[in-house]
Amino acid sequence: MGQADRKRFGKRIRELRLAKDLTQEGLAERAGLHATYIGGIERGERNVGFDNLLKIARALREHPSALFVDFTR
């Protein structure tokens, strides 16, 4: 994934988080991750590993594929 893809992925995480009325801290707590890590993902600065991707999807109560909706085109 390049930086543009990471930014698009981060934007999707942010959209889902806000739709669930969660702060970065709230999502991080649910996922068992650090809030600065979530912020880095949302800014496209982090390359998310598979385990953390699953943690985030579960914390958002979404199927992992929902995190990649913007990548279908």
N, C-alpha and C positions, 0 to 999 in steps of 0.2 A: 504494500500500500504506500502510495506517495503522500506527500503532505496535503495535497488537495483532497485526497480520499479520506485522510484522517480528519480533516476539517469537516467534511460532509458527514462523516460518522459522528463526530462530536456534536454537530448541529442536531442530528437525529436524537442523540441521547438527551440533549438539552430540551428538545421539543417534548419528548416522552416524559421527562422529569417534571417539566412545568405543567403538562397536562394532568399529572397526578398530584399537583400542588406540593411538590417536594423541593426542599432546598438542596444544594449540593451536600450539605452536612447530613441531611436526612437520608438522602440516597446512599451516601457513603456508609452511614451507620447500618442501614438495612443490608448493604452488600458486604459489610465487613472490610471496607477499604477506607483509605484516608481521604478526607475532603479535598486536599490539594491534588490528589491523584485524579479525582473526578473532574476537578477544574482543568487539569492538564488535558484530559480526554476531550472535554468540551471545547477547548481551544485548539485542538488538533495537534497538540505537542507530544502526546503519548501514543505509542504503538501498543494496543491492548492485546494481552495474551488471552488464549482460549479460556483458561480457568476464570480469569477476571471478567471476560465477556459474559460467561454463564452467570457469575455472581451478580452482575449488573442487570441482566435480563430477569433473573429471579427476583431481584430487589424491586424492579419495575413491574413485576408480575406480568411479564410479556414473554412470548415465545422468542427465542434468540433470532429467528428470521425477521421479526418485527424491527430489529435494530438496523436492518439492511434494506428497508423499503426503498430508500433513495438510490440504491445501487442497481435497480432493475432496468434502468433505461440505458 
